[in-house]
Amino acid sequence: MGRMLITFGVLLVIIGIIVEFGSSFFPLGHLPGDIHISGRHGSFYFPVVTCIVISVILNIVLRLFR
């Protein structure tokens, strides 16, 4: 149990570093296909393609650890 918690902790730190400093290399959240609607009273943003990309990456990573 301890090794699993340490592994998840290290993975979370690595993912956090990639999200914080890797935004110039990986433009997640601003991919073509993401829906952004602006109006007079507000805006709506739904990252469809970003969700799909993250889902595929997580699926591959989890299958590697299985």
Predicted model as a PDB file, atoms N, CA, C, CB and O in Angstrom, pLDDT in the B-factor column:
MODEL        1                                                                  
ATOM      1  N   MET A   1       0.821  -1.182   0.000  1.00 86.00           N  
ATOM      2  CA  MET A   1       0.000   0.000   0.000  1.00 86.00           C  
ATOM      3  C   MET A   1       0.873   1.257   0.000  1.00 86.00           C  
ATOM      4  CB  MET A   1      -0.938  -0.008   1.202  1.00 86.00           C  
ATOM      5  O   MET A   1       0.559   2.237  -0.675  1.00 86.00           O  
ATOM      6  N   GLY A   2       1.957   1.221   0.752  1.00 87.00           N  
ATOM      7  CA  GLY A   2       2.847   2.367   0.831  1.00 87.00           C  
ATOM      8  C   GLY A   2       3.524   2.676  -0.493  1.00 87.00           C  
ATOM      9  O   GLY A   2       3.646   3.836  -0.887  1.00 87.00           O  
ATOM     10  N   ARG A   3       3.964   1.620  -1.178  1.00 90.00           N  
ATOM     11  CA  ARG A   3       4.627   1.816  -2.480  1.00 90.00           C  
ATOM     12  C   ARG A   3       3.654   2.401  -3.496  1.00 90.00           C  
ATOM     13  CB  ARG A   3       5.201   0.481  -3.007  1.00 90.00           C  
ATOM     14  O   ARG A   3       4.037   3.238  -4.313  1.00 90.00           O  
ATOM     15  N   MET A   4       2.398   1.963  -3.447  1.00 87.00           N  
ATOM     16  CA  MET A   4       1.401   2.472  -4.378  1.00 87.00           C  
ATOM     17  C   MET A   4       1.142   3.956  -4.113  1.00 87.00           C  
ATOM     18  CB  MET A   4       0.091   1.666  -4.264  1.00 87.00           C  
ATOM     19  O   MET A   4       1.039   4.734  -5.061  1.00 87.00           O  
ATOM     20  N   LEU A   5       1.036   4.362  -2.858  1.00 91.00           N  
ATOM     21  CA  LEU A   5       0.823   5.766  -2.525  1.00 91.00           C  
ATOM     22  C   LEU A   5       2.010   6.627  -2.950  1.00 91.00           C  
ATOM     23  CB  LEU A   5       0.576   5.921  -1.029  1.00 91.00           C  
ATOM     24  O   LEU A   5       1.825   7.738  -3.447  1.00 91.00           O  
ATOM     25  N   ILE A   6       3.223   6.119  -2.757  1.00 91.00           N  
ATOM     26  CA  ILE A   6       4.407   6.855  -3.199  1.00 91.00           C  
ATOM     27  C   ILE A   6       4.420   6.988  -4.709  1.00 91.00           C  
ATOM     28  CB  ILE A   6       5.685   6.163  -2.720  1.00 91.00           C  
ATOM     29  O   ILE A   6       4.751   8.051  -5.234  1.00 91.00           O  
ATOM     30  N   THR A   7       4.065   5.922  -5.415  1.00 90.00           N  
ATOM     31  CA  THR A   7       4.033   5.956  -6.881  1.00 90.00           C  
ATOM     32  C   THR A   7       3.008   6.969  -7.374  1.00 90.00           C  
ATOM     33  CB  THR A   7       3.714   4.561  -7.448  1.00 90.00           C  
ATOM     34  O   THR A   7       3.299   7.758  -8.274  1.00 90.00           O  
ATOM     35  N   PHE A   8       1.812   6.955  -6.793  1.00 89.00           N  
ATOM     36  CA  PHE A   8       0.787   7.926  -7.195  1.00 89.00           C  
ATOM     37  C   PHE A   8       1.221   9.351  -6.858  1.00 89.00           C  
ATOM     38  CB  PHE A   8      -0.553   7.609  -6.508  1.00 89.00           C  
ATOM     39  O   PHE A   8       0.940  10.277  -7.619  1.00 89.00           O  
ATOM     40  N   GLY A   9       1.891   9.533  -5.746  1.00 91.00           N  
ATOM     41  CA  GLY A   9       2.382  10.853  -5.372  1.00 91.00           C  
ATOM     42  C   GLY A   9       3.415  11.377  -6.358  1.00 91.00           C  
ATOM     43  O   GLY A   9       3.374  12.541  -6.755  1.00 91.00           O  
ATOM     44  N   VAL A  10       4.345  10.504  -6.753  1.00 92.00           N  
ATOM     45  CA  VAL A  10       5.359  10.903  -7.728  1.00 92.00           C  
ATOM     46  C   VAL A  10       4.711  11.206  -9.076  1.00 92.00           C  
ATOM     47  CB  VAL A  10       6.425   9.801  -7.883  1.00 92.00           C  
ATOM     48  O   VAL A  10       5.092  12.165  -9.747  1.00 92.00           O  
ATOM     49  N   LEU A  11       3.738  10.397  -9.471  1.00 89.00           N  
ATOM     50  CA  LEU A  11       3.040  10.661 -10.732  1.00 89.00           C  
ATOM     51  C   LEU A  11       2.291  11.992 -10.690  1.00 89.00           C  
ATOM     52  CB  LEU A  11       2.064   9.524 -11.046  1.00 89.00           C  
ATOM     53  O   LEU A  11       2.291  12.729 -11.675  1.00 89.00           O  
ATOM     54  N   LEU A  12       1.658  12.305  -9.568  1.00 90.00           N  
ATOM     55  CA  LEU A  12       0.962  13.580  -9.433  1.00 90.00           C  
ATOM     56  C   LEU A  12       1.927  14.757  -9.505  1.00 90.00           C  
ATOM     57  CB  LEU A  12       0.191  13.621  -8.124  1.00 90.00           C  
ATOM     58  O   LEU A  12       1.603  15.790 -10.090  1.00 90.00           O  
ATOM     59  N   VAL A  13       3.109  14.608  -8.912  1.00 90.00           N  
ATOM     60  CA  VAL A  13       4.108  15.679  -8.989  1.00 90.00           C  
ATOM     61  C   VAL A  13       4.575  15.865 -10.422  1.00 90.00           C  
ATOM     62  CB  VAL A  13       5.308  15.373  -8.074  1.00 90.00           C  
ATOM     63  O   VAL A  13       4.708  16.998 -10.886  1.00 90.00           O  
ATOM     64  N   ILE A  14       4.826  14.776 -11.127  1.00 86.00           N  
ATOM     65  CA  ILE A  14       5.260  14.862 -12.525  1.00 86.00           C  
ATOM     66  C   ILE A  14       4.178  15.496 -13.386  1.00 86.00           C  
ATOM     67  CB  ILE A  14       5.618  13.470 -13.068  1.00 86.00           C  
ATOM     68  O   ILE A  14       4.475  16.347 -14.224  1.00 86.00           O  
ATOM     69  N   ILE A  15       2.935  15.095 -13.192  1.00 81.00           N  
ATOM     70  CA  ILE A  15       1.831  15.678 -13.959  1.00 81.00           C  
ATOM     71  C   ILE A  15       1.688  17.158 -13.632  1.00 81.00           C  
ATOM     72  CB  ILE A  15       0.508  14.935 -13.669  1.00 81.00           C  
ATOM     73  O   ILE A  15       1.429  17.963 -14.526  1.00 81.00           O  
ATOM     74  N   GLY A  16       1.852  17.527 -12.369  1.00 82.00           N  
ATOM     75  CA  GLY A  16       1.778  18.933 -11.977  1.00 82.00           C  
ATOM     76  C   GLY A  16       2.865  19.769 -12.631  1.00 82.00           C  
ATOM     77  O   GLY A  16       2.608  20.893 -13.064  1.00 82.00           O  
ATOM     78  N   ILE A  17       4.071  19.233 -12.708  1.00 83.00           N  
ATOM     79  CA  ILE A  17       5.174  19.947 -13.362  1.00 83.00           C  
ATOM     80  C   ILE A  17       4.899  20.102 -14.850  1.00 83.00           C  
ATOM     81  CB  ILE A  17       6.509  19.209 -13.143  1.00 83.00           C  
ATOM     82  O   ILE A  17       5.153  21.161 -15.424  1.00 83.00           O  
ATOM     83  N   ILE A  18       4.387  19.060 -15.469  1.00 78.00           N  
ATOM     84  CA  ILE A  18       4.073  19.138 -16.903  1.00 78.00           C  
ATOM     85  C   ILE A  18       2.977  20.158 -17.153  1.00 78.00           C  
ATOM     86  CB  ILE A  18       3.645  17.761 -17.444  1.00 78.00           C  
ATOM     87  O   ILE A  18       3.061  20.927 -18.112  1.00 78.00           O  
ATOM     88  N   VAL A  19       1.964  20.181 -16.321  1.00 74.00           N  
ATOM     89  CA  VAL A  19       0.865  21.140 -16.504  1.00 74.00           C  
ATOM     90  C   VAL A  19       1.356  22.566 -16.277  1.00 74.00           C  
ATOM     91  CB  VAL A  19      -0.304  20.821 -15.542  1.00 74.00           C  
ATOM     92  O   VAL A  19       0.990  23.475 -17.022  1.00 74.00           O  
ATOM     93  N   GLU A  20       2.181  22.765 -15.257  1.00 78.00           N  
ATOM     94  CA  GLU A  20       2.640  24.118 -14.919  1.00 78.00           C  
ATOM     95  C   GLU A  20       3.630  24.669 -15.931  1.00 78.00           C  
ATOM     96  CB  GLU A  20       3.271  24.122 -13.546  1.00 78.00           C  
ATOM     97  O   GLU A  20       3.491  25.808 -16.377  1.00 78.00           O  
ATOM     98  N   PHE A  21       4.624  23.877 -16.297  1.00 79.00           N  
ATOM     99  CA  PHE A  21       5.697  24.385 -17.154  1.00 79.00           C  
ATOM    100  C   PHE A  21       5.609  23.921 -18.596  1.00 79.00           C  
ATOM    101  CB  PHE A  21       7.013  23.980 -16.598  1.00 79.00           C  
ATOM    102  O   PHE A  21       6.330  24.438 -19.450  1.00 79.00           O  
ATOM    103  N   GLY A  22       4.756  22.971 -18.886  1.00 71.00           N  
ATOM    104  CA  GLY A  22       4.677  22.413 -20.229  1.00 71.00           C  
ATOM    105  C   GLY A  22       3.592  23.007 -21.090  1.00 71.00           C  
ATOM    106  O   GLY A  22       3.324  22.503 -22.181  1.00 71.00           O  
ATOM    107  N   SER A  23       2.952  24.082 -20.620  1.00 68.00           N  
ATOM    108  CA  SER A  23       1.845  24.648 -21.391  1.00 68.00           C  
ATOM    109  C   SER A  23       2.298  25.216 -22.727  1.00 68.00           C  
ATOM    110  CB  SER A  23       1.156  25.726 -20.591  1.00 68.00           C  
ATOM    111  O   SER A  23       1.510  25.280 -23.670  1.00 68.00           O  
ATOM    112  N   SER A  24       3.552  25.628 -22.820  1.00 70.00           N  
ATOM    113  CA  SER A  24       4.031  26.132 -24.116  1.00 70.00           C  
ATOM    114  C   SER A  24       4.299  24.981 -25.085  1.00 70.00           C  
ATOM    115  CB  SER A  24       5.312  26.972 -23.927  1.00 70.00           C  
ATOM    116  O   SER A  24       4.236  25.170 -26.300  1.00 70.00           O  
ATOM    117  N   PHE A  25       4.597  23.794 -24.562  1.00 70.00           N  
ATOM    118  CA  PHE A  25       4.845  22.632 -25.419  1.00 70.00           C  
ATOM    119  C   PHE A  25       3.571  21.857 -25.723  1.00 70.00           C  
ATOM    120  CB  PHE A  25       5.857  21.711 -24.767  1.00 70.00           C  
ATOM    121  O   PHE A  25       3.383  21.374 -26.839  1.00 70.00           O  
ATOM    122  N   PHE A  26       2.701  21.739 -24.731  1.00 69.00           N  
ATOM    123  CA  PHE A  26       1.459  21.004 -24.859  1.00 69.00           C  
ATOM    124  C   PHE A  26       0.298  21.961 -24.625  1.00 69.00           C  
ATOM    125  CB  PHE A  26       1.409  19.813 -23.869  1.00 69.00           C  
ATOM    126  O   PHE A  26      -0.041  22.228 -23.472  1.00 69.00           O  
ATOM    127  N   PRO A  27      -0.324  22.486 -25.677  1.00 71.00           N  
ATOM    128  CA  PRO A  27      -1.376  23.499 -25.478  1.00 71.00           C  
ATOM    129  C   PRO A  27      -2.721  22.892 -25.099  1.00 71.00           C  
ATOM    130  CB  PRO A  27      -1.540  24.326 -26.737  1.00 71.00           C  
ATOM    131  O   PRO A  27      -3.729  23.153 -25.757  1.00 71.00           O  
ATOM    132  N   LEU A  28      -2.744  22.078 -24.034  1.00 71.00           N  
ATOM    133  CA  LEU A  28      -4.006  21.485 -23.607  1.00 71.00           C  
ATOM    134  C   LEU A  28      -4.932  22.582 -23.118  1.00 71.00           C  
ATOM    135  CB  LEU A  28      -3.779  20.425 -22.502  1.00 71.00           C  
ATOM    136  O   LEU A  28      -4.515  23.495 -22.405  1.00 71.00           O  
ATOM    137  N   GLY A  29      -6.178  22.484 -23.506  1.00 72.00           N  
ATOM    138  CA  GLY A  29      -7.156  23.485 -23.138  1.00 72.00           C  
ATOM    139  C   GLY A  29      -7.421  24.479 -24.247  1.00 72.00           C  
ATOM    140  O   GLY A  29      -8.394  25.231 -24.188  1.00 72.00           O  
ATOM    141  N   HIS A  30      -6.575  24.491 -25.250  1.00 78.00           N  
ATOM    142  CA  HIS A  30      -6.746  25.409 -26.379  1.00 78.00           C  
ATOM    143  C   HIS A  30      -6.529  24.673 -27.694  1.00 78.00           C  
ATOM    144  CB  HIS A  30      -5.775  26.602 -26.267  1.00 78.00           C  
ATOM    145  O   HIS A  30      -5.904  25.204 -28.613  1.00 78.00           O  
ATOM    146  N   LEU A  31      -7.037  23.470 -27.781  1.00 81.00           N  
ATOM    147  CA  LEU A  31      -6.868  22.675 -28.990  1.00 81.00           C  
ATOM    148  C   LEU A  31      -7.984  22.976 -29.989  1.00 81.00           C  
ATOM    149  CB  LEU A  31      -6.845  21.175 -28.650  1.00 81.00           C  
ATOM    150  O   LEU A  31      -9.074  23.395 -29.600  1.00 81.00           O  
ATOM    151  N   PRO A  32      -7.708  22.762 -31.278  1.00 86.00           N  
ATOM    152  CA  PRO A  32      -8.783  22.908 -32.264  1.00 86.00           C  
ATOM    153  C   PRO A  32      -9.883  21.886 -31.972  1.00 86.00           C  
ATOM    154  CB  PRO A  32      -8.237  22.729 -33.715  1.00 86.00           C  
ATOM    155  O   PRO A  32      -9.598  20.715 -31.723  1.00 86.00           O  
ATOM    156  N   GLY A  33     -11.106  22.321 -32.002  1.00 86.00           N  
ATOM    157  CA  GLY A  33     -12.228  21.443 -31.692  1.00 86.00           C  
ATOM    158  C   GLY A  33     -12.832  21.720 -30.332  1.00 86.00           C  
ATOM    159  O   GLY A  33     -13.942  21.271 -30.046  1.00 86.00           O  
ATOM    160  N   ASP A  34     -12.119  22.456 -29.485  1.00 88.00           N  
ATOM    161  CA  ASP A  34     -12.691  22.869 -28.204  1.00 88.00           C  
ATOM    162  C   ASP A  34     -13.745  23.941 -28.471  1.00 88.00           C  
ATOM    163  CB  ASP A  34     -11.582  23.399 -27.227  1.00 88.00           C  
ATOM    164  O   ASP A  34     -13.559  24.809 -29.324  1.00 88.00           O  
ATOM    165  N   ILE A  35     -14.838  23.871 -27.741  1.00 90.00           N  
ATOM    166  CA  ILE A  35     -15.964  24.774 -27.973  1.00 90.00           C  
ATOM    167  C   ILE A  35     -15.810  26.013 -27.093  1.00 90.00           C  
ATOM    168  CB  ILE A  35     -17.318  24.060 -27.686  1.00 90.00           C  
ATOM    169  O   ILE A  35     -15.666  25.908 -25.875  1.00 90.00           O  
ATOM    170  N   HIS A  36     -15.841  27.185 -27.723  1.00 90.00           N  
ATOM    171  CA  HIS A  36     -15.787  28.455 -27.003  1.00 90.00           C  
ATOM    172  C   HIS A  36     -16.817  29.395 -27.617  1.00 90.00           C  
ATOM    173  CB  HIS A  36     -14.350  29.080 -27.054  1.00 90.00           C  
ATOM    174  O   HIS A  36     -16.711  29.778 -28.782  1.00 90.00           O  
ATOM    175  N   ILE A  37     -17.811  29.759 -26.819  1.00 92.00           N  
ATOM    176  CA  ILE A  37     -18.874  30.643 -27.280  1.00 92.00           C  
ATOM    177  C   ILE A  37     -18.868  31.889 -26.399  1.00 92.00           C  
ATOM    178  CB  ILE A  37     -20.270  29.928 -27.245  1.00 92.00           C  
ATOM    179  O   ILE A  37     -18.992  31.790 -25.178  1.00 92.00           O  
ATOM    180  N   SER A  38     -18.724  33.057 -27.016  1.00 93.00           N  
ATOM    181  CA  SER A  38     -18.751  34.319 -26.281  1.00 93.00           C  
ATOM    182  C   SER A  38     -20.007  35.091 -26.651  1.00 93.00           C  
ATOM    183  CB  SER A  38     -17.484  35.162 -26.575  1.00 93.00           C  
ATOM    184  O   SER A  38     -20.396  35.148 -27.817  1.00 93.00           O  
ATOM    185  N   GLY A  39     -20.621  35.670 -25.665  1.00 92.00           N  
ATOM    186  CA  GLY A  39     -21.813  36.472 -25.892  1.00 92.00           C  
ATOM    187  C   GLY A  39     -21.726  37.786 -25.129  1.00 92.00           C  
ATOM    188  O   GLY A  39     -20.701  38.109 -24.530  1.00 92.00           O  
ATOM    189  N   ARG A  40     -22.816  38.530 -25.163  1.00 92.00           N  
ATOM    190  CA  ARG A  40     -22.830  39.814 -24.469  1.00 92.00           C  
ATOM    191  C   ARG A  40     -22.810  39.658 -22.951  1.00 92.00           C  
ATOM    192  CB  ARG A  40     -24.048  40.608 -24.882  1.00 92.00           C  
ATOM    193  O   ARG A  40     -22.237  40.486 -22.242  1.00 92.00           O  
ATOM    194  N   HIS A  41     -23.433  38.603 -22.464  1.00 92.00           N  
ATOM    195  CA  HIS A  41     -23.593  38.450 -21.021  1.00 92.00           C  
ATOM    196  C   HIS A  41     -22.661  37.418 -20.409  1.00 92.00           C  
ATOM    197  CB  HIS A  41     -25.003  38.080 -20.711  1.00 92.00           C  
ATOM    198  O   HIS A  41     -22.788  37.109 -19.224  1.00 92.00           O  
ATOM    199  N   GLY A  42     -21.747  36.888 -21.167  1.00 94.00           N  
ATOM    200  CA  GLY A  42     -20.824  35.896 -20.622  1.00 94.00           C  
ATOM    201  C   GLY A  42     -20.240  35.037 -21.714  1.00 94.00           C  
ATOM    202  O   GLY A  42     -20.415  35.299 -22.904  1.00 94.00           O  
ATOM    203  N   SER A  43     -19.552  34.019 -21.291  1.00 93.00           N  
ATOM    204  CA  SER A  43     -18.949  33.109 -22.260  1.00 93.00           C  
ATOM    205  C   SER A  43     -19.071  31.677 -21.739  1.00 93.00           C  
ATOM    206  CB  SER A  43     -17.455  33.480 -22.526  1.00 93.00           C  
ATOM    207  O   SER A  43     -19.280  31.439 -20.549  1.00 93.00           O  
ATOM    208  N   PHE A  44     -18.934  30.745 -22.663  1.00 93.00           N  
ATOM    209  CA  PHE A  44     -19.019  29.320 -22.357  1.00 93.00           C  
ATOM    210  C   PHE A  44     -17.844  28.634 -23.030  1.00 93.00           C  
ATOM    211  CB  PHE A  44     -20.383  28.706 -22.828  1.00 93.00           C  
ATOM    212  O   PHE A  44     -17.581  28.859 -24.211  1.00 93.00           O  
ATOM    213  N   TYR A  45     -17.140  27.799 -22.280  1.00 90.00           N  
ATOM    214  CA  TYR A  45     -15.988  27.085 -22.825  1.00 90.00           C  
ATOM    215  C   TYR A  45     -16.096  25.621 -22.422  1.00 90.00           C  
ATOM    216  CB  TYR A  45     -14.641  27.707 -22.326  1.00 90.00           C  
ATOM    217  O   TYR A  45     -16.238  25.306 -21.240  1.00 90.00           O  
ATOM    218  N   PHE A  46     -16.030  24.729 -23.403  1.00 89.00           N  
ATOM    219  CA  PHE A  46     -16.051  23.299 -23.125  1.00 89.00           C  
ATOM    220  C   PHE A  46     -14.946  22.638 -23.939  1.00 89.00           C  
ATOM    221  CB  PHE A  46     -17.445  22.676 -23.455  1.00 89.00           C  
ATOM    222  O   PHE A  46     -15.031  22.598 -25.166  1.00 89.00           O  
ATOM    223  N   PRO A  47     -13.909  22.117 -23.281  1.00 88.00           N  
ATOM    224  CA  PRO A  47     -12.760  21.536 -23.980  1.00 88.00           C  
ATOM    225  C   PRO A  47     -13.011  20.089 -24.426  1.00 88.00           C  
ATOM    226  CB  PRO A  47     -11.534  21.588 -23.082  1.00 88.00           C  
ATOM    227  O   PRO A  47     -12.528  19.152 -23.789  1.00 88.00           O  
ATOM    228  N   VAL A  48     -13.752  19.909 -25.501  1.00 90.00           N  
ATOM    229  CA  VAL A  48     -14.123  18.573 -25.977  1.00 90.00           C  
ATOM    230  C   VAL A  48     -12.881  17.773 -26.377  1.00 90.00           C  
ATOM    231  CB  VAL A  48     -15.094  18.677 -27.170  1.00 90.00           C  
ATOM    232  O   VAL A  48     -12.668  16.666 -25.882  1.00 90.00           O  
ATOM    233  N   VAL A  49     -12.077  18.322 -27.257  1.00 89.00           N  
ATOM    234  CA  VAL A  49     -10.909  17.605 -27.775  1.00 89.00           C  
ATOM    235  C   VAL A  49      -9.876  17.401 -26.668  1.00 89.00           C  
ATOM    236  CB  VAL A  49     -10.281  18.374 -28.961  1.00 89.00           C  
ATOM    237  O   VAL A  49      -9.221  16.360 -26.619  1.00 89.00           O  
ATOM    238  N   THR A  50      -9.727  18.377 -25.789  1.00 86.00           N  
ATOM    239  CA  THR A  50      -8.800  18.227 -24.673  1.00 86.00           C  
ATOM    240  C   THR A  50      -9.216  17.066 -23.777  1.00 86.00           C  
ATOM    241  CB  THR A  50      -8.724  19.524 -23.860  1.00 86.00           C  
ATOM    242  O   THR A  50      -8.362  16.302 -23.325  1.00 86.00           O  
ATOM    243  N   CYS A  51     -10.500  16.924 -23.514  1.00 89.00           N  
ATOM    244  CA  CYS A  51     -10.996  15.805 -22.705  1.00 89.00           C  
ATOM    245  C   CYS A  51     -10.704  14.467 -23.375  1.00 89.00           C  
ATOM    246  CB  CYS A  51     -12.502  15.949 -22.460  1.00 89.00           C  
ATOM    247  O   CYS A  51     -10.339  13.500 -22.707  1.00 89.00           O  
ATOM    248  N   ILE A  52     -10.865  14.414 -24.680  1.00 91.00           N  
ATOM    249  CA  ILE A  52     -10.598  13.171 -25.409  1.00 91.00           C  
ATOM    250  C   ILE A  52      -9.112  12.834 -25.361  1.00 91.00           C  
ATOM    251  CB  ILE A  52     -11.072  13.286 -26.873  1.00 91.00           C  
ATOM    252  O   ILE A  52      -8.749  11.678 -25.143  1.00 91.00           O  
ATOM    253  N   VAL A  53      -8.249  13.827 -25.563  1.00 88.00           N  
ATOM    254  CA  VAL A  53      -6.799  13.594 -25.530  1.00 88.00           C  
ATOM    255  C   VAL A  53      -6.362  13.119 -24.151  1.00 88.00           C  
ATOM    256  CB  VAL A  53      -6.033  14.875 -25.915  1.00 88.00           C  
ATOM    257  O   VAL A  53      -5.587  12.168 -24.044  1.00 88.00           O  
ATOM    258  N   ILE A  54      -6.841  13.759 -23.104  1.00 86.00           N  
ATOM    259  CA  ILE A  54      -6.480  13.345 -21.743  1.00 86.00           C  
ATOM    260  C   ILE A  54      -6.999  11.944 -21.455  1.00 86.00           C  
ATOM    261  CB  ILE A  54      -7.037  14.340 -20.705  1.00 86.00           C  
ATOM    262  O   ILE A  54      -6.316  11.161 -20.795  1.00 86.00           O  
ATOM    263  N   SER A  55      -8.184  11.615 -21.933  1.00 92.00           N  
ATOM    264  CA  SER A  55      -8.741  10.286 -21.730  1.00 92.00           C  
ATOM    265  C   SER A  55      -7.896   9.214 -22.409  1.00 92.00           C  
ATOM    266  CB  SER A  55     -10.166  10.231 -22.249  1.00 92.00           C  
ATOM    267  O   SER A  55      -7.644   8.158 -21.829  1.00 92.00           O  
ATOM    268  N   VAL A  56      -7.463   9.481 -23.621  1.00 93.00           N  
ATOM    269  CA  VAL A  56      -6.635   8.512 -24.355  1.00 93.00           C  
ATOM    270  C   VAL A  56      -5.291   8.331 -23.659  1.00 93.00           C  
ATOM    271  CB  VAL A  56      -6.420   8.970 -25.819  1.00 93.00           C  
ATOM    272  O   VAL A  56      -4.816   7.205 -23.513  1.00 93.00           O  
ATOM    273  N   ILE A  57      -4.671   9.438 -23.226  1.00 88.00           N  
ATOM    274  CA  ILE A  57      -3.370   9.348 -22.550  1.00 88.00           C  
ATOM    275  C   ILE A  57      -3.494   8.577 -21.244  1.00 88.00           C  
ATOM    276  CB  ILE A  57      -2.800  10.752 -22.281  1.00 88.00           C  
ATOM    277  O   ILE A  57      -2.666   7.711 -20.958  1.00 88.00           O  
ATOM    278  N   LEU A  58      -4.515   8.878 -20.448  1.00 88.00           N  
ATOM    279  CA  LEU A  58      -4.710   8.150 -19.192  1.00 88.00           C  
ATOM    280  C   LEU A  58      -5.007   6.677 -19.428  1.00 88.00           C  
ATOM    281  CB  LEU A  58      -5.840   8.778 -18.392  1.00 88.00           C  
ATOM    282  O   LEU A  58      -4.565   5.824 -18.660  1.00 88.00           O  
ATOM    283  N   ASN A  59      -5.753   6.373 -20.486  1.00 93.00           N  
ATOM    284  CA  ASN A  59      -6.057   4.984 -20.819  1.00 93.00           C  
ATOM    285  C   ASN A  59      -4.773   4.223 -21.148  1.00 93.00           C  
ATOM    286  CB  ASN A  59      -7.041   4.913 -22.005  1.00 93.00           C  
ATOM    287  O   ASN A  59      -4.587   3.093 -20.696  1.00 93.00           O  
ATOM    288  N   ILE A  60      -3.896   4.835 -21.927  1.00 92.00           N  
ATOM    289  CA  ILE A  60      -2.625   4.182 -22.282  1.00 92.00           C  
ATOM    290  C   ILE A  60      -1.763   3.978 -21.044  1.00 92.00           C  
ATOM    291  CB  ILE A  60      -1.856   5.017 -23.330  1.00 92.00           C  
ATOM    292  O   ILE A  60      -1.201   2.899 -20.855  1.00 92.00           O  
ATOM    293  N   VAL A  61      -1.651   4.998 -20.197  1.00 87.00           N  
ATOM    294  CA  VAL A  61      -0.832   4.900 -18.993  1.00 87.00           C  
ATOM    295  C   VAL A  61      -1.369   3.824 -18.062  1.00 87.00           C  
ATOM    296  CB  VAL A  61      -0.778   6.249 -18.267  1.00 87.00           C  
ATOM    297  O   VAL A  61      -0.596   3.025 -17.533  1.00 87.00           O  
ATOM    298  N   LEU A  62      -2.674   3.789 -17.854  1.00 89.00           N  
ATOM    299  CA  LEU A  62      -3.242   2.792 -16.960  1.00 89.00           C  
ATOM    300  C   LEU A  62      -3.118   1.377 -17.513  1.00 89.00           C  
ATOM    301  CB  LEU A  62      -4.691   3.108 -16.694  1.00 89.00           C  
ATOM    302  O   LEU A  62      -2.967   0.430 -16.741  1.00 89.00           O  
ATOM    303  N   ARG A  63      -3.176   1.216 -18.821  1.00 91.00           N  
ATOM    304  CA  ARG A  63      -2.976  -0.113 -19.400  1.00 91.00           C  
ATOM    305  C   ARG A  63      -1.532  -0.567 -19.263  1.00 91.00           C  
ATOM    306  CB  ARG A  63      -3.385  -0.119 -20.867  1.00 91.00           C  
ATOM    307  O   ARG A  63      -1.271  -1.766 -19.168  1.00 91.00           O  
ATOM    308  N   LEU A  64      -0.583   0.376 -19.251  1.00 88.00           N  
ATOM    309  CA  LEU A  64       0.817   0.011 -19.053  1.00 88.00           C  
ATOM    310  C   LEU A  64       1.069  -0.490 -17.640  1.00 88.00           C  
ATOM    311  CB  LEU A  64       1.720   1.198 -19.349  1.00 88.00           C  
ATOM    312  O   LEU A  64       1.906  -1.369 -17.438  1.00 88.00           O  
ATOM    313  N   PHE A  65       0.357   0.055 -16.657  1.00 82.00           N  
ATOM    314  CA  PHE A  65       0.543  -0.354 -15.273  1.00 82.00           C  
ATOM    315  C   PHE A  65      -0.274  -1.576 -14.889  1.00 82.00           C  
ATOM    316  CB  PHE A  65       0.196   0.775 -14.367  1.00 82.00           C  
ATOM    317  O   PHE A  65      -0.101  -2.115 -13.796  1.00 82.00           O  
ATOM    318  N   ARG A  66      -1.165  -2.025 -15.774  1.00 79.00           N  
ATOM    319  CA  ARG A  66      -1.998  -3.174 -15.446  1.00 79.00           C  
ATOM    320  C   ARG A  66      -1.258  -4.440 -15.625  1.00 79.00           C  
ATOM    321  CB  ARG A  66      -3.233  -3.197 -16.273  1.00 79.00           C  
ATOM    322  O   ARG A  66      -1.809  -5.515 -15.392  1.00 79.00           O  
TER     323      ARG A  66                                                      
ENDMDL                                                                          
END                                                                             
